[in-house]
Amino acid sequence: MADIFLSYNREDQEIAGRFAAAFERAGLSVWWDVTLRSGEAYDEVTEAALRGAAAVVVLWSPRSVASRWVRAEATLADRAKTLIPATIEPCERPIMFELTQTADLSHWQGAPDDLAWRGFLDDVQRHVAARHDTDAVAAAAPARSATAKPPPARHHAGKRPTLAVLPFTNRAGTPDDDAFGDAMAEDISTALSRGHGLRLIAHGATVGIREREPDVRRIGAALGADYVLEGNVRRMGGTLRVTAQLLDARSGAILWTDKFDRPGGEQMELLDDLVEDVSRHLGVQIQRIEWERAVKKPEAETPWDAMKRSWALIPRMLPDGLRQAVTHARRAVELAPELALARSNLGLLLGLLYQRTGSRDPELIGEALEHSDHALLLNQAHASVLCQVALVKYYAQDWDQSRQLAERAVELNPQMTDALQTLAGCYTRDERYDEALALLDRADHIAPHGFSVTISLINRCWVHYGAGQIDAAIDTATKILKIMPGDHTGLMLRAVFLAEHGDWEAAARDMRELRRLFPDEDRDLFLDTIRVSRQADAVRKRNAETFARVWAFTEQPTSAVADPCAEPR
């Protein structure tokens, strides 16, 4: 039987053909009707294909909604738990399917790199893989003896955390604020769907559900959500207050809450401002919760869990932590060897370890490139994959390909902070400093409190230093050390910047602290790290020379008599 049964109205045949062709290019087999629905024998063939398919993709349009055939096929698929619907034209879906998560592909013209299409295709592929796993186990069961060991289980990739944003409750009592609260929920869903690694429940499925079902656990179960966001809108004099809280859909526990006050003004401007603020905070909170939960599990159950465990170990960039992260990343590839993101993630972590240990081990960067190139073969239209491979190409000093991949990642997902920061690093290398700062400003605006803040600050240090803005470079390195006291890169950077500013005693204090905290790293290892950093060649050379002079300065019996301008030993 085919992987996919495509259900549609015959007047939508051209659009259905677009879907069928795209599924087949992705390696999925498709059964779809390209003739009129007539004849008893044809009915039997259709029903057999419908019941045998691993996934039933229903294309909702004003015409298919009115079709008894499509409604019947959707009903059978829903009972069999094979239904995966998509809207191809704005319409009111049959009421029984309003709570079913439905992808909005009404804009899709067949582009393989469209983000909504990529998310929908991922869902279909996971559904098909899970069905095949179940069928394989069922088929093997009768032949298996009571004492025989079961075959190794095939693993699916797991899933991104799923969030349902409920319409915000109007506590002010004014009719205008009813629409404002509903618009808040819809716009937050749209904002979070761009670059936070979340799957969002369609807004139409959440409208009115709070009134029908007060228990958030039942709402979560009905919508298939891991998290539920709800909130209130209240006017107090000339101020509009929005309160938002994130709930665990399984337990109903409050995971995060915050309030946002704005002076009353133009409704649309006020709405945009509040949506942006709530979304930026919420995306970071869910990422933090997901990482903490993944780390607390006894073992990674899915490749997605394994990858989240590896990501939690990246921020401090310590070699031992990166080695553990590599172990988790290898586990993700073991569970899903053909998952592009698992491959690119392993490549990235091997590349990070290569750079952090002085870029001295050719086997590390060789393996990193191997996994990265494999990831590109698997999927060249995934922004995260492209971003991670771009970083590995940078570690390998392949500047042109690194920039090209980073530019493509930003093109695919302009709201992805990692991609913006990676491209900013590429532009820093090319001495395009104003463009680099503009990209970093965009990234910080999207996620001002995210885990990548220190990465943004490090990039800013390179920009300011390369542009000759030493005071700004010192201030930025100081911010890094306030966030992460004793940070390896922060101390390395500020020691150089202070020396070039003429404050050699302060530079020496940072260098001594660096050497105290990292006694196993010699001068040459630090210098090797600088020599492959993302700076123009002349800037890297100056950086390394200044670092060597500060190192020598700290080795003098009395720093005050040392000659800071002497050649490094």
Phi, psi and omega per residue, in radians:
M1 nan 2.746 -3.130
A2 -1.262 2.704 3.053
D3 -1.130 -0.726 -2.999
I4 -2.177 2.345 2.934
F5 -1.815 2.137 -3.092
L6 -1.750 2.024 -3.105
S7 -1.857 2.224 -3.055
Y8 -2.810 2.924 3.030
N9 -1.553 2.493 -3.020
R10 -1.080 -0.373 3.075
E11 -1.278 -0.235 3.110
D12 -1.792 0.413 -3.020
Q13 -1.044 -0.677 -3.120
E14 -1.084 -0.762 3.121
I15 -1.177 -0.720 3.119
A16 -1.040 -0.689 3.105
G17 -1.078 -0.619 3.096
R18 -1.093 -0.758 3.106
F19 -1.146 -0.807 -3.107
A20 -1.024 -0.775 -3.124
A21 -1.119 -0.705 -3.122
A22 -1.185 -0.698 3.095
F23 -1.102 -0.742 -3.111
E24 -1.167 -0.624 3.072
R25 -1.122 -0.472 3.119
A26 -1.487 0.063 3.079
G27 1.581 0.243 -3.138
L28 -1.814 2.426 3.085
S29 -1.499 2.504 -3.018
V30 -2.264 2.310 2.945
W31 -1.836 2.095 3.086
W32 -2.550 2.617 -3.009
D33 -1.530 2.058 3.103
V34 -1.966 0.280 3.069
T35 -2.249 3.050 3.096
L36 -1.173 2.591 3.111
R37 -1.480 1.725 3.123
S38 -2.725 2.634 3.074
G39 1.703 2.384 -3.089
E40 -1.121 -0.736 -3.140
A41 -1.075 -0.676 -3.134
Y42 -1.131 -0.660 3.083
D43 -1.002 -0.741 -3.105
E44 -1.148 -0.727 3.123
V45 -1.096 -0.769 -3.129
T46 -1.078 -0.793 -3.117
E47 -1.138 -0.676 3.118
A48 -1.109 -0.742 3.126
A49 -1.151 -0.684 3.141
L50 -1.104 -0.806 -3.102
R51 -1.290 -0.418 -3.100
G52 -1.584 -0.211 -3.078
A53 -1.272 2.541 3.083
A54 -1.301 -0.508 3.131
A55 -2.499 2.399 3.079
V56 -1.942 1.905 -3.134
V57 -1.642 1.990 -3.138
V58 -1.778 2.229 3.140
L59 -1.771 1.848 -3.087
W60 -1.487 2.294 3.039
S61 -2.585 2.962 3.083
P62 -0.975 -0.494 -3.131
R63 -1.405 -0.738 -3.128
S64 -1.258 -0.536 3.083
V65 -1.047 -0.612 -3.122
A66 -1.505 -0.035 -3.075
S67 -1.569 2.166 3.115
R68 -1.161 -0.539 3.115
W69 -1.105 -0.895 -3.094
V70 -1.121 -0.726 3.102
R71 -1.047 -0.745 -3.127
A72 -1.143 -0.751 3.140
E73 -1.129 -0.704 3.107
A74 -1.129 -0.667 3.136
T75 -1.133 -0.809 3.112
L76 -1.089 -0.722 3.139
A77 -1.140 -0.681 3.128
D78 -1.089 -0.734 3.115
R79 -1.126 -0.635 -3.116
A80 -1.480 -0.026 -3.124
K81 1.063 0.632 3.084
T82 -2.005 0.085 -3.044
L83 -1.337 2.223 3.016
I84 -2.373 1.657 -3.039
P85 -1.583 2.758 3.046
A86 -2.496 2.537 3.071
T87 -1.647 2.175 -3.140
I88 -1.849 -0.095 3.080
E89 -2.805 2.419 -3.126
P90 -0.909 2.303 -3.111
C91 -2.895 2.866 3.032
E92 -1.618 1.951 -3.114
R93 -1.231 2.747 3.049
P94 -0.931 2.435 -2.975
I95 -1.003 -0.567 -3.106
M96 -1.220 -0.256 -3.136
F97 -1.868 0.116 -3.114
E98 -1.143 -0.503 -3.132
L99 -1.570 0.010 3.108
T100 -1.505 2.219 -3.140
Q101 -1.021 2.190 -3.038
T102 -2.269 2.185 3.120
A103 -1.270 2.426 3.070
D104 -1.672 1.795 3.131
L105 -2.060 0.493 -3.120
S106 -1.161 -0.350 3.140
H107 -1.591 -0.219 -2.900
W108 -1.317 2.221 3.138
Q109 -1.943 0.225 3.089
G110 1.878 0.017 -3.126
A111 -1.144 2.170 -3.094
P112 -1.221 -0.324 -3.113
D113 -1.738 0.130 3.083
D114 -1.097 2.283 -3.024
L115 -1.116 -0.730 3.140
A116 -1.127 -0.716 3.105
W117 -1.121 -0.756 -3.130
R118 -1.057 -0.729 3.111
G119 -1.121 -0.725 3.131
F120 -1.139 -0.782 3.124
L121 -1.069 -0.699 3.090
D122 -1.024 -0.763 3.133
D123 -1.069 -0.790 -3.122
V124 -1.117 -0.782 -3.120
Q125 -1.095 -0.713 3.104
R126 -1.124 -0.712 -3.134
H127 -1.112 -0.760 3.134
V128 -1.137 -0.756 -3.140
A129 -1.090 -0.730 3.139
A130 -1.129 -0.681 3.128
R131 -1.153 -0.726 3.124
H132 -1.132 -0.649 3.090
D133 -1.058 -0.807 -3.124
T134 -1.094 -0.753 -3.134
D135 -1.116 -0.673 -3.121
A136 -1.151 -0.719 3.122
V137 -1.145 -0.745 -3.125
A138 -1.118 -0.687 -3.122
A139 -1.193 -0.567 -3.101
A140 -1.423 -0.350 -3.006
A141 -1.038 -0.818 -3.088
P142 -1.108 -0.536 -3.072
A143 -1.498 -0.106 -3.052
R144 -1.542 2.250 3.108
S145 -1.293 2.900 -3.097
A146 -1.130 -0.469 -3.070
T147 -1.758 -0.154 -3.076
A148 -1.251 2.557 3.093
K149 -1.377 2.459 3.107
P150 -1.186 2.672 3.108
P151 -1.158 2.744 3.117
P152 -1.008 2.365 -3.109
A153 -1.306 2.446 2.993
R154 -1.494 2.481 -3.051
H155 -1.894 2.491 2.964
H156 -1.619 2.953 -2.997
A157 -1.319 -0.105 -2.995
G158 1.424 -2.926 -3.128
K159 -2.501 2.744 3.042
R160 -1.180 2.675 3.075
P161 -1.076 2.414 -3.077
T162 -1.854 2.270 -3.074
L163 -2.106 2.362 2.988
A164 -1.937 2.168 3.104
V165 -1.806 1.967 -3.110
L166 -1.465 2.607 3.059
P167 -0.960 2.370 -3.113
F168 -1.264 2.402 -3.078
T169 -1.355 2.340 3.110
N170 -1.479 1.911 3.128
R171 -1.673 -0.104 -3.096
A172 -1.468 -0.469 3.125
G173 1.532 -0.072 3.126
T174 -1.500 2.384 -3.083
P175 -0.999 -0.641 -3.115
D176 -1.044 -0.556 -3.072
D177 -1.369 -0.235 2.995
D178 -1.108 -0.856 3.119
A179 -1.141 -0.615 -3.140
F180 -1.101 -0.768 -3.139
G181 -1.140 -0.663 3.103
D182 -1.192 -0.725 3.118
A183 -1.141 -0.621 3.085
M184 -0.983 -0.848 -3.106
A185 -1.110 -0.782 -3.101
E186 -1.130 -0.755 -3.091
D187 -1.275 -0.572 3.062
I188 -1.128 -0.740 3.100
S189 -1.019 -0.774 -3.141
T190 -1.120 -0.770 -3.115
A191 -1.126 -0.709 -3.098
L192 -1.292 -0.372 3.138
S193 -1.279 -0.184 -3.096
R194 -1.832 1.526 2.892
G195 1.678 0.250 3.108
H196 -1.933 0.135 3.110
G197 1.210 0.443 -3.087
L198 -1.933 2.635 2.922
R199 -1.796 2.229 -3.089
L200 -1.852 2.328 3.032
I201 -1.202 2.385 3.140
A202 -0.955 2.404 -3.070
H203 -1.019 -0.680 -3.115
G204 -1.045 -0.478 -3.119
A205 -1.325 -0.303 -3.077
T206 -1.716 -0.240 -3.078
V207 -1.146 2.165 3.081
G208 1.375 -0.052 -3.041
I209 -1.228 -0.531 -3.133
R210 -1.140 -0.626 3.128
E211 -1.212 -0.603 -3.118
R212 -1.422 -0.521 -3.061
E213 -2.438 1.824 -3.083
P214 -1.326 -0.365 -3.066
D215 -1.448 2.025 -3.084
V216 -1.119 -0.488 3.115
R217 -1.167 -0.670 3.096
R218 -1.240 -0.629 3.083
I219 -1.079 -0.810 3.129
G220 -1.040 -0.744 -3.141
A221 -1.159 -0.707 -3.117
A222 -1.172 -0.600 -3.075
L223 -1.667 -0.171 -3.072
G224 1.245 0.610 -3.059
A225 -1.782 2.550 3.001
D226 -1.549 -0.578 -3.111
Y227 -2.290 2.633 3.052
V228 -2.236 2.283 3.043
L229 -1.879 2.233 3.054
E230 -2.328 2.873 -3.118
G231 -2.919 3.077 3.140
N232 -2.215 2.636 3.013
V233 -2.084 2.226 -3.074
R234 -2.479 2.343 3.052
R235 -1.741 2.307 3.112
M236 -2.269 1.701 -3.066
G237 1.142 -2.154 -3.142
G238 -1.653 0.223 -3.088
T239 -2.011 2.431 3.017
L240 -1.837 2.162 3.113
R241 -1.925 2.242 3.031
V242 -1.978 2.178 3.072
T243 -1.930 2.278 -3.131
A244 -2.201 2.512 3.042
Q245 -2.473 2.444 -3.140
L246 -1.755 2.241 -3.075
L247 -2.035 2.537 2.991
D248 -1.336 2.067 -3.051
A249 -1.206 -0.316 3.138
R250 -1.463 -0.747 -3.048
S251 -1.852 -0.325 -3.052
G252 1.443 0.013 -3.102
A253 -1.205 2.536 3.077
I254 -1.404 2.126 -3.106
L255 -1.711 -0.484 -3.114
W256 -2.841 2.521 3.066
T257 -2.589 2.601 3.132
D258 -2.809 2.815 3.087
K259 -2.186 2.648 -3.056
F260 -2.346 2.041 -3.116
D261 -1.852 2.393 3.080
R262 -2.458 2.490 3.038
P263 -1.137 2.451 -3.132
G264 -1.092 2.513 -3.118
G265 -2.911 -2.585 3.104
E266 -1.092 2.271 -3.032
Q267 -1.004 -0.813 -3.057
M268 -1.194 -0.750 3.118
E269 -1.113 -0.721 3.127
L270 -1.119 -0.732 3.135
L271 -1.077 -0.855 -3.128
D272 -1.036 -0.733 -3.109
D273 -1.116 -0.804 -3.113
L274 -1.219 -0.720 3.118
V275 -1.030 -0.783 -3.126
E276 -1.075 -0.780 -3.096
D277 -1.159 -0.834 -3.138
V278 -1.079 -0.773 -3.077
S279 -1.105 -0.729 -3.111
R280 -1.107 -0.732 3.134
H281 -1.214 -0.745 -3.028
L282 -1.178 -0.748 -3.133
G283 -1.008 -0.713 3.129
V284 -1.178 -0.716 -3.103
Q285 -1.125 -0.733 3.133
I286 -1.154 -0.702 3.095
Q287 -1.046 -0.775 3.134
R288 -1.078 -0.801 -3.127
I289 -1.092 -0.771 -3.135
E290 -1.086 -0.731 3.120
W291 -1.119 -0.791 -3.126
E292 -1.081 -0.725 -3.138
R293 -1.163 -0.696 3.140
A294 -1.119 -0.721 -3.111
V295 -1.184 -0.576 -3.089
K296 -1.333 -0.320 -3.137
K297 -1.164 2.515 3.121
P298 -0.988 -0.650 3.089
E299 -2.718 2.759 3.137
A300 -1.238 2.164 -3.126
E301 -1.553 -0.397 -3.121
T302 -2.409 2.840 3.036
P303 -0.999 -0.631 3.132
W304 -1.075 -0.754 3.083
D305 -1.078 -0.768 -3.127
A306 -1.082 -0.711 3.123
M307 -1.158 -0.713 3.115
K308 -1.100 -0.631 3.064
R309 -1.079 -0.710 -3.139
S310 -1.185 -0.685 -3.114
W311 -1.139 -0.593 -3.121
A312 -1.125 -0.346 -3.090
L313 -1.672 -0.068 -3.052
I314 -1.328 -0.753 -2.906
P315 -0.873 -0.715 -3.073
R316 -1.443 -0.214 3.018
M317 0.970 0.680 3.074
L318 -1.597 2.456 -3.073
P319 -0.954 -0.789 -3.134
D320 -1.089 -0.719 3.103
G321 -1.132 -0.675 3.121
L322 -1.178 -0.608 3.086
R323 -1.131 -0.704 3.071
Q324 -1.119 -0.705 3.135
A325 -1.086 -0.687 3.089
V326 -1.065 -0.698 3.116
T327 -1.053 -0.782 3.111
H328 -1.132 -0.693 -3.136
A329 -1.148 -0.642 3.082
R330 -1.117 -0.646 3.118
R331 -1.097 -0.706 3.121
A332 -1.082 -0.725 3.124
V333 -1.198 -0.629 3.092
E334 -1.079 -0.704 -3.128
L335 -1.299 -0.569 -3.088
A336 -2.510 1.350 -3.052
P337 -1.115 -0.352 -3.136
E338 -1.834 0.305 3.059
L339 -1.576 1.994 -3.017
A340 -1.005 -0.743 -3.090
L341 -1.159 -0.600 3.084
A342 -1.125 -0.716 3.129
R343 -1.153 -0.831 -3.109
S344 -1.168 -0.587 3.112
N345 -1.141 -0.736 3.092
L346 -1.124 -0.743 3.093
G347 -1.021 -0.774 3.141
L348 -1.059 -0.806 -3.083
L349 -1.184 -0.648 3.045
L350 -1.117 -0.671 3.097
G351 -1.153 -0.726 3.088
L352 -1.070 -0.763 3.124
L353 -1.125 -0.695 3.094
Y354 -1.028 -0.839 -3.116
Q355 -1.186 -0.760 -3.060
R356 -1.164 -0.401 3.133
T357 -1.778 0.435 2.993
G358 1.594 0.174 3.123
S359 0.936 0.788 -3.051
R360 -1.894 -0.242 -3.012
D361 -1.831 1.768 -3.109
P362 -1.110 -0.456 3.123
E363 -1.179 -0.632 3.130
L364 -1.110 -0.884 -3.102
I365 -1.230 -0.536 3.080
G366 -1.099 -0.775 3.115
E367 -1.199 -0.652 3.112
A368 -1.043 -0.758 3.129
L369 -1.177 -0.630 3.133
E370 -1.072 -0.849 -3.141
H371 -1.186 -0.640 -3.131
S372 -1.139 -0.787 3.124
D373 -1.126 -0.635 3.086
H374 -1.103 -0.716 3.136
A375 -1.065 -0.700 3.124
L376 -1.149 -0.617 3.083
L377 -1.123 -0.595 -3.103
L378 -1.349 -0.651 -3.061
N379 -2.809 1.938 3.107
Q380 -1.781 0.204 -3.098
A381 -2.159 0.456 3.141
H382 -2.001 2.002 -3.019
A383 -1.021 -0.716 -3.130
S384 -1.148 -0.701 3.103
V385 -1.070 -0.836 -3.127
L386 -1.078 -0.713 -3.138
C387 -1.107 -0.800 -3.122
Q388 -1.156 -0.709 3.115
V389 -1.169 -0.633 3.094
A390 -1.023 -0.681 3.118
L391 -1.170 -0.714 3.118
V392 -1.109 -0.707 3.107
K393 -1.102 -0.582 3.059
Y394 -1.147 -0.792 3.115
Y395 -1.037 -0.548 3.132
A396 -1.511 0.067 3.114
Q397 1.169 0.429 3.055
D398 -1.633 1.385 -2.947
W399 -1.132 -0.759 -3.063
D400 -1.110 -0.821 -3.134
Q401 -1.187 -0.615 3.093
S402 -1.018 -0.807 -3.136
R403 -1.149 -0.748 -3.118
Q404 -1.082 -0.745 3.141
L405 -1.181 -0.703 3.130
A406 -1.139 -0.706 3.105
E407 -1.100 -0.692 3.119
R408 -1.164 -0.675 3.116
A409 -1.089 -0.747 3.120
V410 -1.176 -0.647 3.097
E411 -1.084 -0.711 -3.134
L412 -1.267 -0.639 -3.105
N413 -2.460 1.532 -3.088
P414 -1.164 -0.199 -3.120
Q415 -1.758 0.137 -3.078
M416 -1.543 1.940 -3.041
T417 -1.096 -0.690 -3.139
D418 -1.068 -0.714 3.138
A419 -1.170 -0.724 3.112
L420 -1.076 -0.747 -3.134
Q421 -1.197 -0.666 3.121
T422 -1.116 -0.767 3.115
L423 -1.157 -0.615 3.078
A424 -1.059 -0.685 3.089
G425 -1.111 -0.681 3.098
C426 -1.101 -0.749 -3.139
Y427 -1.203 -0.529 3.062
T428 -1.113 -0.780 3.090
R429 -1.000 -0.647 -3.135
D430 -1.496 0.093 -3.129
E431 1.080 0.551 3.054
R432 -1.705 1.180 -2.902
Y433 -1.193 -0.693 -3.139
D434 -1.115 -0.726 3.117
E435 -1.143 -0.665 3.121
A436 -1.107 -0.773 3.133
L437 -1.128 -0.651 3.115
A438 -1.097 -0.707 3.105
L439 -1.143 -0.712 3.130
L440 -1.169 -0.640 3.064
D441 -1.071 -0.739 3.107
R442 -1.080 -0.780 -3.123
A443 -1.100 -0.746 -3.129
D444 -1.196 -0.547 3.112
H445 -1.189 -0.648 -3.140
I446 -1.247 -0.736 -3.082
A447 -2.391 1.313 -3.065
P448 -1.239 -0.311 -3.119
H449 -2.090 0.368 -3.051
G450 -1.416 3.065 -3.119
F451 -1.261 -0.232 -3.100
S452 -1.649 0.182 -3.126
V453 -1.048 -0.774 -3.114
T454 -1.157 -0.595 3.082
I455 -1.104 -0.714 3.091
S456 -1.075 -0.743 -3.133
L457 -1.144 -0.701 3.096
I458 -1.066 -0.782 3.096
N459 -1.053 -0.691 3.114
R460 -1.126 -0.641 3.087
C461 -1.017 -0.807 -3.138
W462 -1.106 -0.693 -3.135
V463 -1.101 -0.892 -3.104
H464 -1.093 -0.717 -3.134
Y465 -1.137 -0.812 -3.136
G466 -1.099 -0.598 -3.132
A467 -1.456 0.000 3.130
G468 1.390 0.288 -3.125
Q469 -1.657 1.294 -2.974
I470 -1.166 -0.708 3.133
D471 -1.049 -0.793 3.124
A472 -1.128 -0.631 3.121
A473 -1.123 -0.741 3.120
I474 -1.103 -0.802 -3.139
D475 -1.048 -0.705 -3.104
T476 -1.220 -0.723 3.096
A477 -1.120 -0.609 3.102
T478 -1.136 -0.640 3.083
K479 -1.095 -0.685 3.094
I480 -1.023 -0.796 -3.075
L481 -1.273 -0.380 3.032
K482 -1.285 -0.665 3.112
I483 -1.272 -0.747 -3.094
M484 -2.311 1.433 -3.130
P485 -0.980 2.372 -3.137
G486 1.378 0.246 -3.134
D487 -1.117 2.335 -3.087
H488 -0.957 -0.962 -3.083
T489 -1.214 -0.685 3.136
G490 -1.032 -0.757 3.123
L491 -1.182 -0.727 3.101
M492 -1.029 -0.792 -3.088
L493 -1.184 -0.868 -3.031
R494 -1.167 -0.585 3.108
A495 -1.033 -0.757 3.129
V496 -1.177 -0.792 -3.094
F497 -1.106 -0.746 3.139
L498 -1.112 -0.677 3.134
A499 -1.126 -0.756 -3.133
E500 -1.229 -0.357 3.049
H501 -1.400 -0.248 3.131
G502 1.772 -0.019 -3.122
D503 -1.671 1.378 -3.041
W504 -1.237 -0.577 3.111
E505 -1.135 -0.756 3.100
A506 -1.149 -0.674 3.092
A507 -1.076 -0.743 -3.140
A508 -1.122 -0.607 3.115
R509 -1.101 -0.770 3.107
D510 -1.119 -0.696 -3.126
M511 -1.152 -0.734 3.114
R512 -1.094 -0.698 3.117
E513 -1.139 -0.700 3.098
L514 -1.055 -0.782 -3.113
R515 -1.223 -0.568 3.111
R516 -1.211 -0.736 -3.081
L517 -1.317 -0.469 -3.092
F518 -2.230 1.162 -3.030
P519 -1.172 -0.352 -3.096
D520 -1.476 -0.065 -3.112
E521 -1.825 2.085 -3.130
D522 -1.514 3.048 -3.083
R523 -1.015 -0.743 -3.068
D524 -1.144 -0.566 3.101
L525 -1.144 -0.760 3.078
F526 -1.051 -0.773 -3.115
L527 -1.123 -0.679 3.104
D528 -1.078 -0.649 3.109
T529 -1.115 -0.735 3.138
I530 -1.150 -0.682 -3.028
R531 -1.210 -0.249 3.062
V532 -1.980 0.235 3.140
S533 -1.259 2.854 -3.029
R534 -1.477 1.279 3.089
Q535 -2.388 2.797 3.041
A536 -1.072 2.679 -3.021
D537 -0.974 -0.797 -3.114
A538 -1.134 -0.639 3.139
V539 -1.199 -0.721 3.107
R540 -1.080 -0.734 -3.134
K541 -1.080 -0.781 3.126
R542 -1.114 -0.725 3.131
N543 -1.035 -0.851 -3.112
A544 -1.118 -0.710 -3.138
E545 -1.126 -0.744 3.123
T546 -1.146 -0.735 3.115
F547 -1.022 -0.776 -3.128
A548 -1.102 -0.651 3.135
R549 -1.195 -0.701 3.104
V550 -1.147 -0.707 3.092
W551 -1.012 -0.830 3.128
A552 -1.105 -0.642 3.133
F553 -1.038 -0.675 -3.123
T554 -1.306 -0.232 -3.120
E555 -1.621 -0.078 3.099
Q556 -1.279 2.539 3.099
P557 -0.959 -0.701 3.094
T558 -2.306 2.011 -3.040
S559 -1.043 -0.542 -3.030
A560 -1.152 -0.413 -3.099
V561 -1.699 -0.045 -3.137
A562 -1.281 2.659 3.102
D563 -1.717 1.802 -3.087
P564 -1.051 -0.387 -3.102
C565 -1.591 0.016 3.137
A566 -1.164 2.698 3.103
E567 -1.143 2.470 3.104
P568 -1.103 2.560 -3.126
R569 -1.344 nan nan
